[in-house]
Amino acid sequence: MPILDARQLPEVEKRPGWFGRIFSSKTMTFADWRFVAGAEIHEHSHPQEEVWQVLEGELTVTIDGATEIAGPGMVAIVPANARHSVVARSDGRALVADHPSRPDF
């Protein structure tokens, strides 16, 4: 069984204030995000379903116009093709999984 130490992957800043270690399995893409307060991910959509698990801090998550605050232990499920955006309310960390994989990410 393949084992990957994600801590050894380079951390990339995909958007201002969003620092991630990104990796993929055969069918899924994962991002371990560290975010800073005020960092934003603009409204967008993609064909993959996306699941956000907040590990630390708080995020404001908007999915198809509905806005909720997500904190530690909470999960936001973004359906495929749904318009969504995210704003960091504090510093924190989240694990994001996309299915199917996003090879272009």
Phi and psi restraints in degrees (range 20) as a CNS / XPLOR table:
assign (resid 1 and name C) (resid 2 and name N)
       (resid 2 and name CA) (resid 2 and name C) 1.0 -69.1 20.0 2
assign (resid 2 and name N) (resid 2 and name CA)
       (resid 2 and name C) (resid 3 and name N) 1.0 138.6 20.0 2
assign (resid 2 and name C) (resid 3 and name N)
       (resid 3 and name CA) (resid 3 and name C) 1.0 -122.9 20.0 2
assign (resid 3 and name N) (resid 3 and name CA)
       (resid 3 and name C) (resid 4 and name N) 1.0 136.6 20.0 2
assign (resid 3 and name C) (resid 4 and name N)
       (resid 4 and name CA) (resid 4 and name C) 1.0 -127.4 20.0 2
assign (resid 4 and name N) (resid 4 and name CA)
       (resid 4 and name C) (resid 5 and name N) 1.0 130.6 20.0 2
assign (resid 4 and name C) (resid 5 and name N)
       (resid 5 and name CA) (resid 5 and name C) 1.0 -94.3 20.0 2
assign (resid 5 and name N) (resid 5 and name CA)
       (resid 5 and name C) (resid 6 and name N) 1.0 96.5 20.0 2
assign (resid 5 and name C) (resid 6 and name N)
       (resid 6 and name CA) (resid 6 and name C) 1.0 -61.3 20.0 2
assign (resid 6 and name N) (resid 6 and name CA)
       (resid 6 and name C) (resid 7 and name N) 1.0 -24.1 20.0 2
assign (resid 6 and name C) (resid 7 and name N)
       (resid 7 and name CA) (resid 7 and name C) 1.0 -63.8 20.0 2
assign (resid 7 and name N) (resid 7 and name CA)
       (resid 7 and name C) (resid 8 and name N) 1.0 -20.9 20.0 2
assign (resid 7 and name C) (resid 8 and name N)
       (resid 8 and name CA) (resid 8 and name C) 1.0 -88.1 20.0 2
assign (resid 8 and name N) (resid 8 and name CA)
       (resid 8 and name C) (resid 9 and name N) 1.0 -9.2 20.0 2
assign (resid 8 and name C) (resid 9 and name N)
       (resid 9 and name CA) (resid 9 and name C) 1.0 -75.0 20.0 2
assign (resid 9 and name N) (resid 9 and name CA)
       (resid 9 and name C) (resid 10 and name N) 1.0 149.2 20.0 2
assign (resid 9 and name C) (resid 10 and name N)
       (resid 10 and name CA) (resid 10 and name C) 1.0 -66.4 20.0 2
assign (resid 10 and name N) (resid 10 and name CA)
       (resid 10 and name C) (resid 11 and name N) 1.0 141.9 20.0 2
assign (resid 10 and name C) (resid 11 and name N)
       (resid 11 and name CA) (resid 11 and name C) 1.0 -90.2 20.0 2
assign (resid 11 and name N) (resid 11 and name CA)
       (resid 11 and name C) (resid 12 and name N) 1.0 125.5 20.0 2
assign (resid 11 and name C) (resid 12 and name N)
       (resid 12 and name CA) (resid 12 and name C) 1.0 -114.4 20.0 2
assign (resid 12 and name N) (resid 12 and name CA)
       (resid 12 and name C) (resid 13 and name N) 1.0 146.1 20.0 2
assign (resid 12 and name C) (resid 13 and name N)
       (resid 13 and name CA) (resid 13 and name C) 1.0 -98.6 20.0 2
assign (resid 13 and name N) (resid 13 and name CA)
       (resid 13 and name C) (resid 14 and name N) 1.0 94.0 20.0 2
assign (resid 13 and name C) (resid 14 and name N)
       (resid 14 and name CA) (resid 14 and name C) 1.0 -71.9 20.0 2
assign (resid 14 and name N) (resid 14 and name CA)
       (resid 14 and name C) (resid 15 and name N) 1.0 -33.5 20.0 2
assign (resid 14 and name C) (resid 15 and name N)
       (resid 15 and name CA) (resid 15 and name C) 1.0 -141.0 20.0 2
assign (resid 15 and name N) (resid 15 and name CA)
       (resid 15 and name C) (resid 16 and name N) 1.0 156.3 20.0 2
assign (resid 15 and name C) (resid 16 and name N)
       (resid 16 and name CA) (resid 16 and name C) 1.0 -54.3 20.0 2
assign (resid 16 and name N) (resid 16 and name CA)
       (resid 16 and name C) (resid 17 and name N) 1.0 123.8 20.0 2
assign (resid 16 and name C) (resid 17 and name N)
       (resid 17 and name CA) (resid 17 and name C) 1.0 85.5 20.0 2
assign (resid 17 and name N) (resid 17 and name CA)
       (resid 17 and name C) (resid 18 and name N) 1.0 0.4 20.0 2
assign (resid 17 and name C) (resid 18 and name N)
       (resid 18 and name CA) (resid 18 and name C) 1.0 -116.3 20.0 2
assign (resid 18 and name N) (resid 18 and name CA)
       (resid 18 and name C) (resid 19 and name N) 1.0 107.0 20.0 2
assign (resid 18 and name C) (resid 19 and name N)
       (resid 19 and name CA) (resid 19 and name C) 1.0 -110.6 20.0 2
assign (resid 19 and name N) (resid 19 and name CA)
       (resid 19 and name C) (resid 20 and name N) 1.0 120.2 20.0 2
assign (resid 19 and name C) (resid 20 and name N)
       (resid 20 and name CA) (resid 20 and name C) 1.0 -134.0 20.0 2
assign (resid 20 and name N) (resid 20 and name CA)
       (resid 20 and name C) (resid 21 and name N) 1.0 153.9 20.0 2
assign (resid 20 and name C) (resid 21 and name N)
       (resid 21 and name CA) (resid 21 and name C) 1.0 -111.5 20.0 2
assign (resid 21 and name N) (resid 21 and name CA)
       (resid 21 and name C) (resid 22 and name N) 1.0 117.1 20.0 2
assign (resid 21 and name C) (resid 22 and name N)
       (resid 22 and name CA) (resid 22 and name C) 1.0 -115.6 20.0 2
assign (resid 22 and name N) (resid 22 and name CA)
       (resid 22 and name C) (resid 23 and name N) 1.0 135.2 20.0 2
assign (resid 22 and name C) (resid 23 and name N)
       (resid 23 and name CA) (resid 23 and name C) 1.0 -151.3 20.0 2
assign (resid 23 and name N) (resid 23 and name CA)
       (resid 23 and name C) (resid 24 and name N) 1.0 161.3 20.0 2
assign (resid 23 and name C) (resid 24 and name N)
       (resid 24 and name CA) (resid 24 and name C) 1.0 -133.4 20.0 2
assign (resid 24 and name N) (resid 24 and name CA)
       (resid 24 and name C) (resid 25 and name N) 1.0 148.8 20.0 2
assign (resid 24 and name C) (resid 25 and name N)
       (resid 25 and name CA) (resid 25 and name C) 1.0 -98.3 20.0 2
assign (resid 25 and name N) (resid 25 and name CA)
       (resid 25 and name C) (resid 26 and name N) 1.0 -170.0 20.0 2
assign (resid 25 and name C) (resid 26 and name N)
       (resid 26 and name CA) (resid 26 and name C) 1.0 -62.2 20.0 2
assign (resid 26 and name N) (resid 26 and name CA)
       (resid 26 and name C) (resid 27 and name N) 1.0 -34.5 20.0 2
assign (resid 26 and name C) (resid 27 and name N)
       (resid 27 and name CA) (resid 27 and name C) 1.0 -122.0 20.0 2
assign (resid 27 and name N) (resid 27 and name CA)
       (resid 27 and name C) (resid 28 and name N) 1.0 -2.5 20.0 2
assign (resid 27 and name C) (resid 28 and name N)
       (resid 28 and name CA) (resid 28 and name C) 1.0 -137.0 20.0 2
assign (resid 28 and name N) (resid 28 and name CA)
       (resid 28 and name C) (resid 29 and name N) 1.0 154.5 20.0 2
assign (resid 28 and name C) (resid 29 and name N)
       (resid 29 and name CA) (resid 29 and name C) 1.0 -118.9 20.0 2
assign (resid 29 and name N) (resid 29 and name CA)
       (resid 29 and name C) (resid 30 and name N) 1.0 139.5 20.0 2
assign (resid 29 and name C) (resid 30 and name N)
       (resid 30 and name CA) (resid 30 and name C) 1.0 -124.2 20.0 2
assign (resid 30 and name N) (resid 30 and name CA)
       (resid 30 and name C) (resid 31 and name N) 1.0 146.4 20.0 2
assign (resid 30 and name C) (resid 31 and name N)
       (resid 31 and name CA) (resid 31 and name C) 1.0 -135.7 20.0 2
assign (resid 31 and name N) (resid 31 and name CA)
       (resid 31 and name C) (resid 32 and name N) 1.0 126.3 20.0 2
assign (resid 31 and name C) (resid 32 and name N)
       (resid 32 and name CA) (resid 32 and name C) 1.0 -98.9 20.0 2
assign (resid 32 and name N) (resid 32 and name CA)
       (resid 32 and name C) (resid 33 and name N) 1.0 100.3 20.0 2
assign (resid 32 and name C) (resid 33 and name N)
       (resid 33 and name CA) (resid 33 and name C) 1.0 -95.8 20.0 2
assign (resid 33 and name N) (resid 33 and name CA)
       (resid 33 and name C) (resid 34 and name N) 1.0 136.8 20.0 2
assign (resid 33 and name C) (resid 34 and name N)
       (resid 34 and name CA) (resid 34 and name C) 1.0 -111.0 20.0 2
assign (resid 34 and name N) (resid 34 and name CA)
       (resid 34 and name C) (resid 35 and name N) 1.0 127.0 20.0 2
assign (resid 34 and name C) (resid 35 and name N)
       (resid 35 and name CA) (resid 35 and name C) 1.0 -125.8 20.0 2
assign (resid 35 and name N) (resid 35 and name CA)
       (resid 35 and name C) (resid 36 and name N) 1.0 156.4 20.0 2
assign (resid 35 and name C) (resid 36 and name N)
       (resid 36 and name CA) (resid 36 and name C) 1.0 -113.0 20.0 2
assign (resid 36 and name N) (resid 36 and name CA)
       (resid 36 and name C) (resid 37 and name N) 1.0 150.6 20.0 2
assign (resid 36 and name C) (resid 37 and name N)
       (resid 37 and name CA) (resid 37 and name C) 1.0 -52.7 20.0 2
assign (resid 37 and name N) (resid 37 and name CA)
       (resid 37 and name C) (resid 38 and name N) 1.0 133.0 20.0 2
assign (resid 37 and name C) (resid 38 and name N)
       (resid 38 and name CA) (resid 38 and name C) 1.0 91.6 20.0 2
assign (resid 38 and name N) (resid 38 and name CA)
       (resid 38 and name C) (resid 39 and name N) 1.0 -13.4 20.0 2
assign (resid 38 and name C) (resid 39 and name N)
       (resid 39 and name CA) (resid 39 and name C) 1.0 -65.8 20.0 2
assign (resid 39 and name N) (resid 39 and name CA)
       (resid 39 and name C) (resid 40 and name N) 1.0 142.3 20.0 2
assign (resid 39 and name C) (resid 40 and name N)
       (resid 40 and name CA) (resid 40 and name C) 1.0 -127.1 20.0 2
assign (resid 40 and name N) (resid 40 and name CA)
       (resid 40 and name C) (resid 41 and name N) 1.0 149.2 20.0 2
assign (resid 40 and name C) (resid 41 and name N)
       (resid 41 and name CA) (resid 41 and name C) 1.0 -117.2 20.0 2
assign (resid 41 and name N) (resid 41 and name CA)
       (resid 41 and name C) (resid 42 and name N) 1.0 117.2 20.0 2
assign (resid 41 and name C) (resid 42 and name N)
       (resid 42 and name CA) (resid 42 and name C) 1.0 -60.3 20.0 2
assign (resid 42 and name N) (resid 42 and name CA)
       (resid 42 and name C) (resid 43 and name N) 1.0 160.0 20.0 2
assign (resid 42 and name C) (resid 43 and name N)
       (resid 43 and name CA) (resid 43 and name C) 1.0 -62.7 20.0 2
assign (resid 43 and name N) (resid 43 and name CA)
       (resid 43 and name C) (resid 44 and name N) 1.0 132.7 20.0 2
assign (resid 43 and name C) (resid 44 and name N)
       (resid 44 and name CA) (resid 44 and name C) 1.0 -159.9 20.0 2
assign (resid 44 and name N) (resid 44 and name CA)
       (resid 44 and name C) (resid 45 and name N) 1.0 177.5 20.0 2
assign (resid 44 and name C) (resid 45 and name N)
       (resid 45 and name CA) (resid 45 and name C) 1.0 -147.1 20.0 2
assign (resid 45 and name N) (resid 45 and name CA)
       (resid 45 and name C) (resid 46 and name N) 1.0 163.4 20.0 2
assign (resid 45 and name C) (resid 46 and name N)
       (resid 46 and name CA) (resid 46 and name C) 1.0 -157.2 20.0 2
assign (resid 46 and name N) (resid 46 and name CA)
       (resid 46 and name C) (resid 47 and name N) 1.0 161.0 20.0 2
assign (resid 46 and name C) (resid 47 and name N)
       (resid 47 and name CA) (resid 47 and name C) 1.0 -72.6 20.0 2
assign (resid 47 and name N) (resid 47 and name CA)
       (resid 47 and name C) (resid 48 and name N) 1.0 -8.8 20.0 2
assign (resid 47 and name C) (resid 48 and name N)
       (resid 48 and name CA) (resid 48 and name C) 1.0 -87.8 20.0 2
assign (resid 48 and name N) (resid 48 and name CA)
       (resid 48 and name C) (resid 49 and name N) 1.0 143.9 20.0 2
assign (resid 48 and name C) (resid 49 and name N)
       (resid 49 and name CA) (resid 49 and name C) 1.0 -70.8 20.0 2
assign (resid 49 and name N) (resid 49 and name CA)
       (resid 49 and name C) (resid 50 and name N) 1.0 144.8 20.0 2
assign (resid 49 and name C) (resid 50 and name N)
       (resid 50 and name CA) (resid 50 and name C) 1.0 -134.2 20.0 2
assign (resid 50 and name N) (resid 50 and name CA)
       (resid 50 and name C) (resid 51 and name N) 1.0 133.5 20.0 2
assign (resid 50 and name C) (resid 51 and name N)
       (resid 51 and name CA) (resid 51 and name C) 1.0 -121.9 20.0 2
assign (resid 51 and name N) (resid 51 and name CA)
       (resid 51 and name C) (resid 52 and name N) 1.0 124.3 20.0 2
assign (resid 51 and name C) (resid 52 and name N)
       (resid 52 and name CA) (resid 52 and name C) 1.0 -105.8 20.0 2
assign (resid 52 and name N) (resid 52 and name CA)
       (resid 52 and name C) (resid 53 and name N) 1.0 125.0 20.0 2
assign (resid 52 and name C) (resid 53 and name N)
       (resid 53 and name CA) (resid 53 and name C) 1.0 -112.9 20.0 2
assign (resid 53 and name N) (resid 53 and name CA)
       (resid 53 and name C) (resid 54 and name N) 1.0 117.1 20.0 2
assign (resid 53 and name C) (resid 54 and name N)
       (resid 54 and name CA) (resid 54 and name C) 1.0 -81.4 20.0 2
assign (resid 54 and name N) (resid 54 and name CA)
       (resid 54 and name C) (resid 55 and name N) 1.0 123.7 20.0 2
assign (resid 54 and name C) (resid 55 and name N)
       (resid 55 and name CA) (resid 55 and name C) 1.0 -98.9 20.0 2
assign (resid 55 and name N) (resid 55 and name CA)
       (resid 55 and name C) (resid 56 and name N) 1.0 -37.6 20.0 2
assign (resid 55 and name C) (resid 56 and name N)
       (resid 56 and name CA) (resid 56 and name C) 1.0 -146.5 20.0 2
assign (resid 56 and name N) (resid 56 and name CA)
       (resid 56 and name C) (resid 57 and name N) 1.0 148.1 20.0 2
assign (resid 56 and name C) (resid 57 and name N)
       (resid 57 and name CA) (resid 57 and name C) 1.0 81.6 20.0 2
assign (resid 57 and name N) (resid 57 and name CA)
       (resid 57 and name C) (resid 58 and name N) 1.0 -167.6 20.0 2
assign (resid 57 and name C) (resid 58 and name N)
       (resid 58 and name CA) (resid 58 and name C) 1.0 -134.7 20.0 2
assign (resid 58 and name N) (resid 58 and name CA)
       (resid 58 and name C) (resid 59 and name N) 1.0 143.8 20.0 2
assign (resid 58 and name C) (resid 59 and name N)
       (resid 59 and name CA) (resid 59 and name C) 1.0 -125.6 20.0 2
assign (resid 59 and name N) (resid 59 and name CA)
       (resid 59 and name C) (resid 60 and name N) 1.0 145.7 20.0 2
assign (resid 59 and name C) (resid 60 and name N)
       (resid 60 and name CA) (resid 60 and name C) 1.0 -98.3 20.0 2
assign (resid 60 and name N) (resid 60 and name CA)
       (resid 60 and name C) (resid 61 and name N) 1.0 119.2 20.0 2
assign (resid 60 and name C) (resid 61 and name N)
       (resid 61 and name CA) (resid 61 and name C) 1.0 -116.1 20.0 2
assign (resid 61 and name N) (resid 61 and name CA)
       (resid 61 and name C) (resid 62 and name N) 1.0 127.7 20.0 2
assign (resid 61 and name C) (resid 62 and name N)
       (resid 62 and name CA) (resid 62 and name C) 1.0 -116.5 20.0 2
assign (resid 62 and name N) (resid 62 and name CA)
       (resid 62 and name C) (resid 63 and name N) 1.0 123.5 20.0 2
assign (resid 62 and name C) (resid 63 and name N)
       (resid 63 and name CA) (resid 63 and name C) 1.0 -125.1 20.0 2
assign (resid 63 and name N) (resid 63 and name CA)
       (resid 63 and name C) (resid 64 and name N) 1.0 118.1 20.0 2
assign (resid 63 and name C) (resid 64 and name N)
       (resid 64 and name CA) (resid 64 and name C) 1.0 47.3 20.0 2
assign (resid 64 and name N) (resid 64 and name CA)
       (resid 64 and name C) (resid 65 and name N) 1.0 44.9 20.0 2
assign (resid 64 and name C) (resid 65 and name N)
       (resid 65 and name CA) (resid 65 and name C) 1.0 86.6 20.0 2
assign (resid 65 and name N) (resid 65 and name CA)
       (resid 65 and name C) (resid 66 and name N) 1.0 -9.7 20.0 2
assign (resid 65 and name C) (resid 66 and name N)
       (resid 66 and name CA) (resid 66 and name C) 1.0 -97.3 20.0 2
assign (resid 66 and name N) (resid 66 and name CA)
       (resid 66 and name C) (resid 67 and name N) 1.0 124.9 20.0 2
assign (resid 66 and name C) (resid 67 and name N)
       (resid 67 and name CA) (resid 67 and name C) 1.0 -109.4 20.0 2
assign (resid 67 and name N) (resid 67 and name CA)
       (resid 67 and name C) (resid 68 and name N) 1.0 134.6 20.0 2
assign (resid 67 and name C) (resid 68 and name N)
       (resid 68 and name CA) (resid 68 and name C) 1.0 -138.3 20.0 2
assign (resid 68 and name N) (resid 68 and name CA)
       (resid 68 and name C) (resid 69 and name N) 1.0 156.4 20.0 2
assign (resid 68 and name C) (resid 69 and name N)
       (resid 69 and name CA) (resid 69 and name C) 1.0 -100.3 20.0 2
assign (resid 69 and name N) (resid 69 and name CA)
       (resid 69 and name C) (resid 70 and name N) 1.0 130.2 20.0 2
assign (resid 69 and name C) (resid 70 and name N)
       (resid 70 and name CA) (resid 70 and name C) 1.0 -118.7 20.0 2
assign (resid 70 and name N) (resid 70 and name CA)
       (resid 70 and name C) (resid 71 and name N) 1.0 128.4 20.0 2
assign (resid 70 and name C) (resid 71 and name N)
       (resid 71 and name CA) (resid 71 and name C) 1.0 -119.6 20.0 2
assign (resid 71 and name N) (resid 71 and name CA)
       (resid 71 and name C) (resid 72 and name N) 1.0 -173.2 20.0 2
assign (resid 71 and name C) (resid 72 and name N)
       (resid 72 and name CA) (resid 72 and name C) 1.0 -50.8 20.0 2
assign (resid 72 and name N) (resid 72 and name CA)
       (resid 72 and name C) (resid 73 and name N) 1.0 131.9 20.0 2
assign (resid 72 and name C) (resid 73 and name N)
       (resid 73 and name CA) (resid 73 and name C) 1.0 88.6 20.0 2
assign (resid 73 and name N) (resid 73 and name CA)
       (resid 73 and name C) (resid 74 and name N) 1.0 -10.3 20.0 2
assign (resid 73 and name C) (resid 74 and name N)
       (resid 74 and name CA) (resid 74 and name C) 1.0 -90.3 20.0 2
assign (resid 74 and name N) (resid 74 and name CA)
       (resid 74 and name C) (resid 75 and name N) 1.0 154.1 20.0 2
assign (resid 74 and name C) (resid 75 and name N)
       (resid 75 and name CA) (resid 75 and name C) 1.0 -128.2 20.0 2
assign (resid 75 and name N) (resid 75 and name CA)
       (resid 75 and name C) (resid 76 and name N) 1.0 134.0 20.0 2
assign (resid 75 and name C) (resid 76 and name N)
       (resid 76 and name CA) (resid 76 and name C) 1.0 -112.1 20.0 2
assign (resid 76 and name N) (resid 76 and name CA)
       (resid 76 and name C) (resid 77 and name N) 1.0 125.9 20.0 2
assign (resid 76 and name C) (resid 77 and name N)
       (resid 77 and name CA) (resid 77 and name C) 1.0 -108.9 20.0 2
assign (resid 77 and name N) (resid 77 and name CA)
       (resid 77 and name C) (resid 78 and name N) 1.0 117.1 20.0 2
assign (resid 77 and name C) (resid 78 and name N)
       (resid 78 and name CA) (resid 78 and name C) 1.0 -102.8 20.0 2
assign (resid 78 and name N) (resid 78 and name CA)
       (resid 78 and name C) (resid 79 and name N) 1.0 112.4 20.0 2
assign (resid 78 and name C) (resid 79 and name N)
       (resid 79 and name CA) (resid 79 and name C) 1.0 -63.6 20.0 2
assign (resid 79 and name N) (resid 79 and name CA)
       (resid 79 and name C) (resid 80 and name N) 1.0 155.9 20.0 2
assign (resid 79 and name C) (resid 80 and name N)
       (resid 80 and name CA) (resid 80 and name C) 1.0 -54.0 20.0 2
assign (resid 80 and name N) (resid 80 and name CA)
       (resid 80 and name C) (resid 81 and name N) 1.0 137.8 20.0 2
assign (resid 80 and name C) (resid 81 and name N)
       (resid 81 and name CA) (resid 81 and name C) 1.0 68.7 20.0 2
assign (resid 81 and name N) (resid 81 and name CA)
       (resid 81 and name C) (resid 82 and name N) 1.0 5.6 20.0 2
assign (resid 81 and name C) (resid 82 and name N)
       (resid 82 and name CA) (resid 82 and name C) 1.0 -77.4 20.0 2
assign (resid 82 and name N) (resid 82 and name CA)
       (resid 82 and name C) (resid 83 and name N) 1.0 138.0 20.0 2
assign (resid 82 and name C) (resid 83 and name N)
       (resid 83 and name CA) (resid 83 and name C) 1.0 -70.6 20.0 2
assign (resid 83 and name N) (resid 83 and name CA)
       (resid 83 and name C) (resid 84 and name N) 1.0 131.8 20.0 2
assign (resid 83 and name C) (resid 84 and name N)
       (resid 84 and name CA) (resid 84 and name C) 1.0 -152.2 20.0 2
assign (resid 84 and name N) (resid 84 and name CA)
       (resid 84 and name C) (resid 85 and name N) 1.0 155.1 20.0 2
assign (resid 84 and name C) (resid 85 and name N)
       (resid 85 and name CA) (resid 85 and name C) 1.0 -147.8 20.0 2
assign (resid 85 and name N) (resid 85 and name CA)
       (resid 85 and name C) (resid 86 and name N) 1.0 161.1 20.0 2
assign (resid 85 and name C) (resid 86 and name N)
       (resid 86 and name CA) (resid 86 and name C) 1.0 -140.6 20.0 2
assign (resid 86 and name N) (resid 86 and name CA)
       (resid 86 and name C) (resid 87 and name N) 1.0 137.8 20.0 2
assign (resid 86 and name C) (resid 87 and name N)
       (resid 87 and name CA) (resid 87 and name C) 1.0 -129.4 20.0 2
assign (resid 87 and name N) (resid 87 and name CA)
       (resid 87 and name C) (resid 88 and name N) 1.0 131.2 20.0 2
assign (resid 87 and name C) (resid 88 and name N)
       (resid 88 and name CA) (resid 88 and name C) 1.0 -79.6 20.0 2
assign (resid 88 and name N) (resid 88 and name CA)
       (resid 88 and name C) (resid 89 and name N) 1.0 120.1 20.0 2
assign (resid 88 and name C) (resid 89 and name N)
       (resid 89 and name CA) (resid 89 and name C) 1.0 -83.5 20.0 2
assign (resid 89 and name N) (resid 89 and name CA)
       (resid 89 and name C) (resid 90 and name N) 1.0 -18.7 20.0 2
assign (resid 89 and name C) (resid 90 and name N)
       (resid 90 and name CA) (resid 90 and name C) 1.0 -154.3 20.0 2
assign (resid 90 and name N) (resid 90 and name CA)
       (resid 90 and name C) (resid 91 and name N) 1.0 174.8 20.0 2
assign (resid 90 and name C) (resid 91 and name N)
       (resid 91 and name CA) (resid 91 and name C) 1.0 -66.6 20.0 2
assign (resid 91 and name N) (resid 91 and name CA)
       (resid 91 and name C) (resid 92 and name N) 1.0 152.2 20.0 2
assign (resid 91 and name C) (resid 92 and name N)
       (resid 92 and name CA) (resid 92 and name C) 1.0 177.0 20.0 2
assign (resid 92 and name N) (resid 92 and name CA)
       (resid 92 and name C) (resid 93 and name N) 1.0 -162.1 20.0 2
assign (resid 92 and name C) (resid 93 and name N)
       (resid 93 and name CA) (resid 93 and name C) 1.0 -150.7 20.0 2
assign (resid 93 and name N) (resid 93 and name CA)
       (resid 93 and name C) (resid 94 and name N) 1.0 143.7 20.0 2
assign (resid 93 and name C) (resid 94 and name N)
       (resid 94 and name CA) (resid 94 and name C) 1.0 -144.9 20.0 2
assign (resid 94 and name N) (resid 94 and name CA)
       (resid 94 and name C) (resid 95 and name N) 1.0 148.5 20.0 2
assign (resid 94 and name C) (resid 95 and name N)
       (resid 95 and name CA) (resid 95 and name C) 1.0 -107.4 20.0 2
assign (resid 95 and name N) (resid 95 and name CA)
       (resid 95 and name C) (resid 96 and name N) 1.0 128.3 20.0 2
assign (resid 95 and name C) (resid 96 and name N)
       (resid 96 and name CA) (resid 96 and name C) 1.0 -121.3 20.0 2
assign (resid 96 and name N) (resid 96 and name CA)
       (resid 96 and name C) (resid 97 and name N) 1.0 132.1 20.0 2
assign (resid 96 and name C) (resid 97 and name N)
       (resid 97 and name CA) (resid 97 and name C) 1.0 -121.1 20.0 2
assign (resid 97 and name N) (resid 97 and name CA)
       (resid 97 and name C) (resid 98 and name N) 1.0 134.6 20.0 2
assign (resid 97 and name C) (resid 98 and name N)
       (resid 98 and name CA) (resid 98 and name C) 1.0 -118.1 20.0 2
assign (resid 98 and name N) (resid 98 and name CA)
       (resid 98 and name C) (resid 99 and name N) 1.0 137.7 20.0 2
assign (resid 98 and name C) (resid 99 and name N)
       (resid 99 and name CA) (resid 99 and name C) 1.0 -137.8 20.0 2
assign (resid 99 and name N) (resid 99 and name CA)
       (resid 99 and name C) (resid 100 and name N) 1.0 131.3 20.0 2
assign (resid 99 and name C) (resid 100 and name N)
       (resid 100 and name CA) (resid 100 and name C) 1.0 -68.5 20.0 2
assign (resid 100 and name N) (resid 100 and name CA)
       (resid 100 and name C) (resid 101 and name N) 1.0 179.5 20.0 2
assign (resid 100 and name C) (resid 101 and name N)
       (resid 101 and name CA) (resid 101 and name C) 1.0 -60.8 20.0 2
assign (resid 101 and name N) (resid 101 and name CA)
       (resid 101 and name C) (resid 102 and name N) 1.0 159.6 20.0 2
assign (resid 101 and name C) (resid 102 and name N)
       (resid 102 and name CA) (resid 102 and name C) 1.0 -117.8 20.0 2
assign (resid 102 and name N) (resid 102 and name CA)
       (resid 102 and name C) (resid 103 and name N) 1.0 80.0 20.0 2
assign (resid 102 and name C) (resid 103 and name N)
       (resid 103 and name CA) (resid 103 and name C) 1.0 -60.7 20.0 2
assign (resid 103 and name N) (resid 103 and name CA)
       (resid 103 and name C) (resid 104 and name N) 1.0 -23.5 20.0 2
assign (resid 103 and name C) (resid 104 and name N)
       (resid 104 and name CA) (resid 104 and name C) 1.0 -81.9 20.0 2
assign (resid 104 and name N) (resid 104 and name CA)
       (resid 104 and name C) (resid 105 and name N) 1.0 -8.4 20.0 2
